[in-house]
Amino acid sequence: MIVDYLGEQYIVELKIWPGNEYQERGQKQLIEYLDYYYKDQGYLLSFNFNKNKEQGVRELQIDGKTIIEAVV
């Protein structure tokens, strides 16, 4: 999803979290979008329905890109 706000574009990837493998795929997919749009930072919002989930927000550095990841 691309959010246009006050003249800026923000790249946001939304995923339902079924496991670590899909999380890594979502990160890779987001990096591809960031490359395509010439952006250095993007956002990954993961919906995790596991009762023992680790909620929160963290910042990742992958392939020279910054990913702000939130798990809810």
KEPAGU-757019 format. One line per field, with one value per residue (C-alpha): residue number from 1; residue in one letter; y, x, z. Coordinates in Angstrom, 3 decimals. Layout:
! KEPAGU-757019
pos c(NUM/...) $
code c(A/...) $
c2 c(Y/...) $
c1 c(X/...) $
c3 c(Z/...) $
***
This chain:
! KEPAGU-757019
pos c(1/2/3/4/5/6/7/8/9/10/11/12/13/14/15/16/17/18/19/20/21/22/23/24/25/26/27/28/29/30/31/32/33/34/35/36/37/38/39/40/41/42/43/44/45/46/47/48/49/50/51/52/53/54/55/56/57/58/59/60/61/62/63/64/65/66/67/68/69/70/71/72) $
code c(M/I/V/D/Y/L/G/E/Q/Y/I/V/E/L/K/I/W/P/G/N/E/Y/Q/E/R/G/Q/K/Q/L/I/E/Y/L/D/Y/Y/Y/K/D/Q/G/Y/L/L/S/F/N/F/N/K/N/K/E/Q/G/V/R/E/L/Q/I/D/G/K/T/I/I/E/A/V/V) $
c2 c(0.000/3.485/6.280/9.790/12.329/15.978/15.413/12.386/8.730/6.048/2.392/0.058/-3.730/-5.436/-9.140/-11.756/-13.537/-17.333/-17.900/-16.656/-17.728/-15.464/-12.617/-12.856/-12.937/-9.797/-8.034/-9.029/-7.902/-4.546/-4.048/-4.691/-2.025/0.413/-0.163/0.373/3.673/4.829/4.933/4.045/3.460/1.449/0.007/-3.583/-4.154/-7.802/-9.094/-12.032/-14.010/-16.347/-16.157/-16.209/-13.491/-10.901/-7.549/-4.331/-2.130/-2.600/-1.084/-3.353/-2.625/-4.937/-4.413/-0.759/-0.119/0.734/-1.225/-0.180/-3.356/-3.456/-6.699/-6.497) $
c1 c(0.000/1.269/0.119/0.375/0.408/1.419/3.390/5.297/4.854/5.023/5.318/3.395/3.207/0.315/0.612/-1.216/1.479/1.306/4.984/8.563/8.972/6.114/7.500/10.810/8.952/7.046/10.310/11.820/8.713/8.778/12.452/11.603/8.879/11.277/13.826/11.165/10.017/13.564/12.788/15.062/12.377/9.162/6.649/5.553/2.336/1.868/-1.399/-0.587/-3.501/-1.261/-2.100/1.613/2.630/5.295/3.600/5.426/7.350/10.949/13.310/15.212/18.121/18.027/19.993/20.603/16.880/15.090/11.945/9.687/7.835/4.771/3.192/-0.372) $
c3 c(0.000/-0.806/1.468/-0.005/2.814/2.606/-0.580/0.727/-0.193/2.495/1.505/3.837/3.562/5.397/6.240/8.248/10.228/9.794/10.675/10.436/6.805/5.708/7.806/5.926/2.609/3.620/4.474/1.130/-0.735/1.060/0.160/-3.495/-3.331/-1.660/-4.422/-7.082/-5.542/-4.602/-0.889/2.035/4.660/4.713/7.127/7.729/9.680/10.673/12.090/14.372/15.809/17.835/21.567/22.483/20.038/20.663/20.071/19.514/17.137/16.069/13.561/11.178/8.845/5.810/2.593/3.444/3.997/7.221/7.982/10.834/11.747/13.974/15.151/16.432) $
***
